[in-house]
């Protein structure tokens, strides 16, 4: 096992990997940009190195700076987290040249599956069903125009070099295409350093179901069942769960076997996810491989009992896969909600600022993967994900109640978040019924607004309570002597008795 | 003691008086809000947390304050209160963002990606004028009014702060 590992990321995922390193006795090295000096991942790591200024190109995407940090600290391995350089085959190659273990697949496999278009070709060739789309990627708007006509509108624009919804757009007609492609390319370049995009046929009312896989360096692979990720806004996942209400045992087995076939044909190793789209007729199509640990990995961990980050470290250190497919089972149900710094009042635009106070949810079956704290300043430079609230319960019904209850007792004051929105999605009858399609939000929550006081506070008397509390608080922070109180502090016995020792009278 | 707060555009007055009841570890008060009277006791749990008890109802309230804005979170709902006295001295956030029609501004720091108009162009309300990127998301800023582009102050690649006019418009009256 490695003695020291550098985590080339930030925020909650960096905290997650650092924790796994601590548990396995691995010294952790954090890297940070100048504005991240006070971040939780820097606080938690054993060592920390500043790698550049705020802008990602200067820091978290800066391969030279990261490699230098690894050399300076003698880190034997680098965990790339998700986003940033996680699916960058040039970075993986550089690690290989420098003799540093990259906690992920080999750069060759990464190059193949990381190129969404090339991986579609390879999988189509072995008979795996794929969605009709462009055979190549492009940075040319006119080329996209021609391809869109061939595929037939509506089409879905995606970034070739990475996921997370960056660059993604549905294009319904020719008129929208030019602007959409240009904007998509800009977002892709900003997120992954590569503006290449491609187009696919857009499937209406699909379900997004993905399979977690683990593969060692010796050709052994297993899948850890599925995650349902259909609750999305602007093509970004916000709620994920496992198991999926859409699958029966037969479909699960067929999709799981297909996922393993994809892994074999791409010679993939370490942790990864095979994404599928399932249409209204329960046909499934291979979408892409996510060659990284994903944001939503905790739901799989809670349902299977397997620690995926530990597994990544062990596989990268050369261990042969210690699990067999028949040993894995899905137990109970897990739901994850992504907590974003977003302003629901203004169309969920990112909301930066200082977290004046927050309290983390807790209790049986509650897990909170968190990268923030009271007093932390959420900056504008990075993805607005703050933390993930994950719940486990024996049944889906109880799990929904558990998540809803936790979301209702999760104050984050000073910035805007999507917590109230998440609560309303989780408690929506369509969600309880399991009717989770990727257009869930646009169909069921299109007119959603944060509750104004007419709907909530006044009716429940919460406004009056808030006014009272505010008044008490205002006076306490002003240390005002005019706050009338008749309670005198009663001196405690320890103050009035003076010095005392046990057994003093026994000598 | 009397406090005045602005909540969602309405002003409320809270009057707090001492109560004869005594309790360990908590302070007892009478509160009057409009016609309603409450007898309650409050136990401070921490700088930002208060336990409120009245008529056997137990509430936990989380509170924080910054720049005249008080945030109170009770039962899953966060309420923004503004100290009505200090409110007159500061701009509310909304006016910075939407109040000034002839200045095109962003509500949060970002980077200008593309300016969609040039000086002298005629523009209409809701027409996109500039694209600004913040936190990896692109945001189209639309005109609030009909008019003409008077002057453009930032270009692609420039960093902008909230309130800084990116574009100034000549407004049709």
Interface residues (C-beta under 8 A of the other chain):
Chain A: X166 X183 X186 X187 X190 X191 X341 X346 X349 X350 X351 X352 X354 X356 X357 X359 X374 X380 X381 X382 X383 X384 X407 X408 X409 X410 X411 X413 X414 X420 X423 X451 X452 X453 X456 X457 X460 X462 X463 X464 X465 X466 X467 X468 X469 X470 X471 X472 X473 X474 X475 X476 X477 X480 X482 X483 X484 X485 X486 X487 X490
Chain B: X1 X3 X5 X7 X8 X12 X14 X16 X17 X18 X19 X20 X22 X23 X24 X26 X27 X28 X29 X31 X33 X36 X38 X40 X42 X44 X48 X49 X50 X52 X59 X61 X62 X63 X64 X65 X66 X70 X71 X72 X73 X74 X75 X76 X77 X78 X79 X81 X83 X97 X107 X108 X109 X110 X113 X131 X133 X134 X135 X136 X137 X138 X139
